[in-house]
Amino acid sequence: MPYYENIFIARQDVTSAQVEGLTEHFAGIVTAQGGNVTKKEFWGLKSLSFRIKKNRKGHYVLMNIDAPAAAVLEMERNMRIHEDVLRHLTVRVEALEEGPSAMLQSRGRDRDGRGDREGGFGRRERSFGGDRDRDRGDRPDRGDRGDRPDRGERDDRLRPVRENRPTESEGDVA
């Protein structure tokens, strides 16, 4: 039988238990048609890039499916009918992925990697000009560039303003 990955987004105002019930409902449709759902992952409540049916967030769920095409079509038909499902996408794949998906791996990495960060927002003293002693990467140090030349008085730096007077040829035309 062919392999499929299905992701659906449920409305933001349904509970996690209701989303789990939806997942079991759709998995039951697949198994009743002779298929098998090998993995179900709840990715959590995430912000949407744009509003879908007046929702700004949605519960994301991934299912790995080993089923005939008729079972997947029936599951998609039920997803289109169900009012709690905002969007769904089913893709045929060559092989099903073992272990956690990339979304769950990135979530675990974000939570594990927070302890070794230095500072963070509002925890580091910042000044204009940045950190003078920071590592410059592969760029060489430019050394002492010397003093800047005097720029003169402020009046010397201003450009003269051109006055809006008519020229002699424009003045007495009439």
Residue pairs with C-beta under 8 A, 6 or more apart in sequence:
1 35
1 66
1 67
1 68
2 66
2 67
2 68
2 69
2 92
3 64
3 65
3 66
3 92
3 93
3 94
3 95
3 96
4 64
4 65
4 66
4 67
4 72
4 90
4 91
4 92
4 93
5 62
5 63
5 64
5 65
5 90
5 91
5 93
5 96
5 97
6 26
6 62
6 63
6 65
6 72
6 75
6 88
6 89
6 90
6 91
7 60
7 61
7 62
7 63
7 88
7 89
8 22
8 26
8 60
8 61
8 63
8 79
8 85
8 86
8 87
8 88
8 89
9 48
9 52
9 58
9 59
9 60
9 61
9 85
9 86
9 87
9 88
10 18
10 19
10 22
10 58
10 59
10 61
10 84
10 85
10 86
11 53
11 55
11 58
11 59
11 83
11 84
11 85
11 86
12 45
12 55
12 56
12 57
12 58
12 59
13 55
14 22
14 59
14 84
16 42
16 59
18 84
19 42
19 59
19 61
20 42
22 61
22 82
22 84
22 85
23 40
23 42
23 61
23 63
25 78
26 63
26 75
26 78
26 79
27 37
27 40
27 63
29 71
29 74
29 75
29 78
30 36
30 37
30 65
30 67
30 71
30 72
30 75
31 37
32 71
33 67
33 68
33 70
33 71
33 74
34 67
34 68
34 71
35 65
35 66
35 67
35 68
35 71
35 72
36 65
36 66
36 67
37 63
37 64
37 65
37 66
37 67
38 64
38 65
38 66
38 96
39 62
39 63
39 64
39 96
39 97
40 61
40 62
40 63
41 61
41 62
41 63
41 100
41 101
41 103
41 104
42 59
42 60
42 61
43 59
43 60
43 61
43 62
43 103
43 104
43 107
44 59
44 60
44 107
45 57
45 58
45 59
46 57
46 58
46 60
47 56
47 57
48 55
48 56
48 57
48 58
52 58
52 86
52 87
53 86
55 86
58 86
58 87
60 103
62 101
62 103
64 96
64 97
65 71
65 72
65 75
65 90
66 96
72 90
75 90
76 88
76 90
79 85
79 88
80 88
100 108
118 124
151 157
